[in-house]
């Protein structure tokens, strides 16, 4: 299976959101409710299945998690 840089960034985003959610002591349901999103959206993002998460969604999550949104988004791979 070929993993592209884009897929790696999705996995990085998923890992960062999951880590911050757990740090905040929130369930997926609680995070979804506080961010005004569905639990299914959180589930898909954390599994890396949300292929094109909107920046506004990431900002909502960051606000609830009390982190800057760029902390959730992994930096681009500089080796490309």
C-alpha positions in Angstrom: 0.0 0.0 0.0 1.4 3.4 -1.0 1.0 6.1 1.6 1.1 9.5 0.2 2.1 12.7 2.0 -1.5 13.8 2.0 -2.6 10.5 3.7 0.2 11.0 6.3 -1.0 14.5 7.1 -4.6 13.1 7.5 -3.2 10.5 9.9 -1.2 13.2 11.7 -4.3 15.4 12.0 -6.3 12.4 13.3 -3.6 11.6 15.9 -3.3 15.2 17.1 -7.0 15.7 17.5 -7.4 12.4 19.4 -4.4 13.2 21.6 -5.8 16.7 22.4 -9.3 15.4 23.0 -8.0 12.8 25.5 -5.8 15.4 27.1 -8.9 17.5 27.6 -10.8 14.5 29.1 -13.5 14.6 26.5 -15.3 11.8 24.7 -15.9 12.0 21.0 -19.6 12.8 21.8 -18.7 15.6 24.2 -16.2 17.1 21.7 -18.8 16.9 18.9 -21.5 18.6 21.0 -19.2 21.4 22.2 -17.9 22.0 18.7 -21.4 21.9 17.1 -20.5 18.8 15.0 -21.8 15.3 14.8 -20.2 12.5 16.6 -19.8 10.7 13.2 -17.7 13.6 12.0 -15.3 13.3 15.0 -15.1 9.6 14.5 -14.2 10.0 10.8 -11.6 12.7 11.5 -10.0 10.6 14.2 -9.9 7.5 11.9 -8.4 9.6 9.1 -11.5 8.8 7.0 -12.6 12.4 6.6 -10.7 13.1 3.3 -11.1 16.8 3.3 -11.8 18.3 6.7 -12.8 22.0 6.4 -10.5 24.5 8.1 -13.6 25.9 9.9 -14.1 22.4 11.4 -10.5 22.2 12.6 -10.8 25.7 14.1 -14.0 24.7 16.0 -12.2 21.7 17.4 -9.2 23.8 18.4 -11.4 26.3 20.2 -13.1 23.6 22.2 -9.7 21.8 22.9 -8.2 25.2 23.8 -5.2 24.9 21.4 -4.3 26.8 18.3 -5.6 25.2 15.2 -2.1 25.0 13.7 -1.2 22.7 16.6 -3.7 20.2 15.2 -2.5 20.4 11.6 0.8 18.6 11.0 3.4 20.6 9.1 4.0 19.7 5.5 6.8 17.1 4.9 9.8 19.2 4.0 11.5 16.3 2.4 9.2 16.3 -0.6 
